[in-house]
Amino acid sequence: MIQKGQPIGDLANEFLEKLEALGEHGREDEIEQLIALALEKSGYSIIAQNPLLSGGKYGKRPDFIVWSDEFGPWIGNPLIIEVKRTLKGKRGCIDAVQQVLSYLQLSQTRSALIMYVNKTPPLDSFNLSSISPPNIFFLDIHELLTAIRTKSFARIMVDLRNRRIHGTDDL
């Protein structure tokens, strides 16, 4: 069975309102639940939350792993997703990249997405591509919920990849 995602239309507004209602003090697990629900509503039923990537009690656990036939050769399967409430400057971004790099190595997975709600200072104050390899993507959760109104999550990811590889700004 081929899994096809779809946009969620006006339902995205509800998710944006819920995200805003969480405010600056929303916990990461609450944000993760919101993202999981948005992905589910857009047709992605094969989502693993907090999957264990290595054996033992202290194994590494990314927030999500999502599979989609639509990722195809551009993203690869599965996609590892790490959620951060706040990315604190360049150091916070570097730490998040190191964290997902360890997930990619443990799982032999090709690509990862780091999603965030807040960034301090603004991330455009430095070049993200200079601190992360081309297979690790950053996406503001507000931007995800805005884009998922009219695009599937897989299309958003392929657009992110194209934007990263080809240097365009369209999402």
N, C-alpha and C positions, 0 to 999 in steps of 0.2 A: 504494500500500500504506500503510495507516494503522499507524503504530508505536504499540503499546500497552505501557506499562511495567507491572511488577508488583512486589509486595513480594518480598523475598528470604528471609524467614523466619529460621531459625536460622543461615543463612550469614552474617547480620549479626554474629553473635557472633565468628566467625572474623576478620572484618574489624576488629572492635573490638580483638580480641587482637593482631592484627598492628599496629594503630595504637599500642597500648600498648607493644608490643615495640620500636617505633621510639624510644620515650622522648622526652625533651626535646631530644635531639640529632639526631632524624630530619631528613633533608634534605627540602626542599620537593618535589624530583622524586620521592622515594620516596612521599611523601604523595599526590602527584598520581597516581602509578601505582595506588595503593590505591583512590583515588576512581574512576579510570577503570574499574578492574576491577569495583567495586561497581555502577557505573552500567551496565556491560555485562551483568553478571549479572542486573540488574533489567530488562533488555530494551531498553536504549537503545544501538542499534548505530551510530547516526549521530552519532559524536562526533569532532570535529576537535581534535587536541591541538596546541597552540602554533601556531594558524593566523596567517599574516601578514596584518595588516589594512591596511597601507599599503605602497606599493612601496619597493623599495630594500633594501639590506643591513641598515639600521638600523630597519626597520619595527617597529611595535608588535605584540606577541604576547601575547594573553591565554592562560591555561593551557588552557582548553577552550571550545568552542562546542558546545552541545547543541541538537538539534532535537527537537521532539515535537509531534505534532498535538494532544496533550492539553493543551498550554499554552494553546491557544486565545486568546481575546481578553483573558484575564487577565494573561498574561505576555508573549505575543508570541513570535515565532520569528526567529532563534535566541536562545538564552539564553547570555550570556557568563558564564564562571565564572573567577574568579581565586582561587588558593589561596595562603594565607599560613600559614606555620608559626606565627608569633607576630604578634599585633597589639599593639604597644606603646603603650598609652594612647590618649588622644584624638588626639594627633598622628599616630600610626600608622594610626588609623582614617581620619582626614582624608586622609592620603597615599594610602591604598588606594582611597578614594572618588574622588580626583582621577585616579588611574590608570585605574580602570574608566570614569570619565566620558570620558576620552580615547578608550578603546576604543569606547564607545557612539557617540561623534561620528564616528569614522573608519568604523565599520561601518554606520551608520544603523540600529543595533539598538536595541530598545526597553528591554530589561531586563538586569540583571547581578546576579550572586550572588558575594559575597565569603565564602569559607569559610576557617576558621582552626582550629588545634588549641589554641593557648594564647593567653591574653589577660592582659596585665599593665597596670595593675591591672584588676580585673573591669570588663567593659564596662558593667555596669549602674550604674557610678558616674557616668555621664553619659548623656544622652539621644541614642541613635544617630540617631533621626529628625531631630534638630536639625542634624546634620552631613551627612546624605545625603538626596537626593531620594527620593520614594516608589517609584521604579523600581529602586533599588539595595537589595539585601537582604543581611543578614549571617546566617551560620549556622555554629554550632560543628560541626565534623566528627563529634564524638561524638554530637551531637544528630541529625545526618543518619543516621548508621549505626544509631542506636536507632530512629528513625522508619521507616527503610526496611525494617525487619522486617515491618511490617504495612501500609505504604502505598507506592504507586509514587512515584518521584521527582517526577513531574508533580503528583501530589496534594500532596506535601510543599511544592512551590513555590507551588501555588495557596493552600494553607493559610498559608504565609508571607506571601503577598500579602494575604490576607484579614486576617491578624493585624495586618499593618502598616496597612492601610487602615481597618479597623474597630476596631482597638485591643483585640483579644482575645488571650489567651495560649495558646490551644490549638494544638498542632502535630500 
